[in-house]
């Protein structure tokens, strides 16, 4: 069921019930459906530059993922299977059988998983700054370079303490995550950081964000995938990657082709860090429009 709420200039805010949770979404445009999935510590706002650009050609829907901002924050369901099912249900509730799915960071991990689990519901796949989840999982335990970059993931496994510590100085923490780690320093204004702070201060939001990584590295998640290889992706795929991404090792780009049997484009963006769609918004909007319109 879809619940329409307030309309801002050009953007409609609505709630969509899917997979037993209610997701807040921002939508604009008409035509083929494009679903944009945000990353860790973010919400729909991270796609603010791409929404109007893509809405010229498509119906763009940008959910707050489960646990974030104005979406429901249940105690569980932060594993990739459930998160991908959330998006599949969203597409169906919106009246579509297929969608282009675009994801950044954790949204990219969900997009990868969605492509394996629901190939019949996927038109084209675009992933920004997100390795294949299985490749990342393996790299964290076997690649020293990635382990150094991902030290914080180990800290997040401790229950309750990380979010309590972050909450004590949330504004400075987010300024460090976004403003100071961006290669292009003008990508985030103080107002942008305040938007992220306000979203993460909502009750349950920080714990939900941590739950993504806690579920991802939980023993049951490893056991579930033991000796299982996902079916290769059969949809055309685009990967965009910031050349100066400090969070992800360049070694993660090696062997991307083994997950995709359809045409695969891999493009590295110079002088750009992890927050690619916010650091080079025009470039990302142009690349996504060209790729999604090619079908």
N, C-alpha and C positions, 0 to 999 in steps of 0.2 A: 504494500500500500504506500502511496506517495502523498506527502503532506506539504502543500505549498505554504510558504511564509512570506517574509518581506522581500521586496524587490529593490535592489540598489541599482544605480545607473548601469544598464547593460547586463547585470547579473541577477539571476533568480536564485534565492536560497530556498532549499526544500529539504524535507526529511524523507528517506526511503527505508522501509522495513525490509530487511533481507537477512536470511539465515539467523533469525531470532535476535537480531540487533537492529537498532535504528541508526542509520548513518546520515549525518548532515552533509549535504552536497551543495555546491555552487554550479550553476549551469548557464550556458549561453549558446545561442546559435541553433541552426536546423541542419538536418541532413544525416549522413552516416555518423554513428556514435563513436566518439573518442573519449576514453576514460583515462584521466591523469592521476597517478598515484604518488603521493608525497613520501618523504623519507623520515628518518629518525629525528625526533624533537621538532618536527615541522607540522604543518596542517595545510589545508587547501591554499593558503596564502602564498606558498612557495611557487605556485604556478600563476601568480597574478599577471605576469607579463605575457604568458602564452595563451591564456584564456581568450582575450579579445582577438589575438592574431589568428588562432585556429578556428574561432567561431565564425569567421568569414566564410569558411568552407564546410564546417562540420557542426554537429551538436556536441558540445563539450560538456562533460560532467566530471567534476572534481570533488570526490568525497573526502571528508575527514575520516581517516582510517579508524577502525575499531579502537576505542580507547582515547582518541585524540579530540581535543577542542570540544565541539558540540555533539559529537557522536556518543553513543552509549559506551559505558566503561565497565563491562562485565569482569568478573574475577578471572575468567579463563577464555580460551579460544584464540590465543596469540601464536599458535603454530601455523605453519605455512598452508597446510591443508585447509584449515578453517578460514584463514584470511583470503585464500583464493576463492573459496566457496562464497564468502561475503561478496566478492566482486562479480562472480557468476550470477548470484541472485540479484544483485543490483542491475545488471544488464537485462535480465529477464523482467524485473519489475518495471523497468523503463520502457518495456515493449519491444525490445530488440532481441534478435537471435544471435547476433554477432557484434563485435566492437573492435576497434583499434585500441590496444592497451599500451599505455606509455607509463613507465615508472622510473623514479629516481631513488637511489640509495635503497632503503628498505622497501619502498614502493617498487623498485626494480627487482628485488628478490621475489616479491609477490608476483610481479609480471612474468618473470621467468617460470615460476611454479605454475601459474595460471596457464601458460602456453603448453606445458606438459600435461596438465590435468584436464583442460577443457579446450583441446585443439579445434573442436567443431564450433566453438563460440568466439574464436579469435580470427580477426581479419589480418592485421599487421601488428608486429611487436616492435616497440622501441624502448631501449634501456639506456639510462643515463647514469654514469658513475656507479654501476652496480655489477659486480661479477656474478657469474652463475652461482647460486647458493651452495651447491655441492663443491664447486671449485674453491669457494671461499672457506668453507668448513675445513677442507683438507689443508688449505694453505695456512690457516691459523695454527695448526699443530705440526706442520712440516716445513714451513717457509719462515726462516728467522726474520727476514725483512718484514713480512706481513705481521708476524707475532709482535715485533717492536711497535708497529703502527697500531696494533689492536690491543695493547695492554689494558685499555680501559674496559674491554669486554670481560676480562677476568674479574675486575673490580665490581662490575655490575651483577655478578652472580651472587653476591652477598645480599640476602634479603633485607629490605627496608633501609639499610644504612646509606646506600648511594643516593637515593632520592631525598633522604633527610638532609644530607650534607649539601646537595645541590640546592635544595629549597632555601637554605640559609643565606645563599648569595646568588640567587637565580639570575638576576640582571647581569652581573659580572660574568657568570658562567656562560650565558648565551652570547654576550659580547665577544668572549674569547672563542667560542665555537664558530660563530658566524663572521663577525667583523674582522677579527684578528687572523683567522685562518684562511680567509678569502685571499686569493692572489690579486684580484681586482678589488681594491679597497673601497671603491665607491658603490659596490654592489648592495651594501646594507646600510641603511640610515639608522639613526637611533630610534626612529618611529617603527621601522621594520623589526628591530630587536624587541621593542616594547610589545608589538603584536604577538611575537612568539612567547614572550614572557606571560602575557595575559592568558594565552591559550593553555600553557603548561601549568598555570596556577589553578586551573579549574580542578575541583576535587577528583582525585583518582587518576589524573592525566599522567603525572610523572611515573607513578607505579605501573600504569599500563604501558608506557613507553619502554620501561626497563623490562617488562614481561616479554617483549618481542625477542630480546637477546637471551633471556633466561630460558624461554621455550626452545629457542634455536639450538642452544648448547646443552639442553637437558639430556640425560642418558637415554630416556625413552625415544627422543628424536633420532639419536644415533642408531639405536637398535632397530627402529622402524625402517631405516634406510639400508640396513646391513645387507650387502650383496644384491642390492636392487639398483638397476640402472634405468633412469627415465627414458621413455620413448623420445626419439629426436624430434625437434620442433620443425613443423612443416610449413610455417607461415614466414613470409619475408620478414627479415629482422634487421634493425638498425641499432648499433651501439655507438653512443657518444661518450667520450672520456676526456676529462681535463688532463692535459699533459703534466701539470704540476700538482696533481692530487696528492696531498700529504697523508691521506687516510688509507689509500689503497696502493699496493705495490704494482708496478708495471708488469710484473711476472704474471699477474692475474689475467692479462690480455692474451697470454699464450694458450693456444689450444681451444679458443672460444668456438671454433668451427665444429668441434666434436659434438656440440649440443644441438646444432642446427643443420638440417639437410636442405633447407630452402635457401634462396639467395641471402647472403649475409654481408652487410656493410659495416665496417669498423672505421670510425673517424675520430682522430684525436684532435682536440682543440688546443692550440698553443696559448701560453700565458693565461692559463685558466686552472682553477683548483677544483675542489670537490663539488661546490655549489653551482654547478654548471649552468642550469637554466636561470639562475639569478645573476651570475657573473657575466655571462654573455647572452642575455635574453634574446637579442635580435638574431644572433647566429642560430640559437636553438630553435626559435620560432620558424626561421627560414628552412632549416634542415628538416624539422618535423613536417612542415607543410608540404615540402617537396616529396618527402618519402611517403607520407600518407596519401597524397593525391596521385601517386604513381600507380596505385591499384585501380 
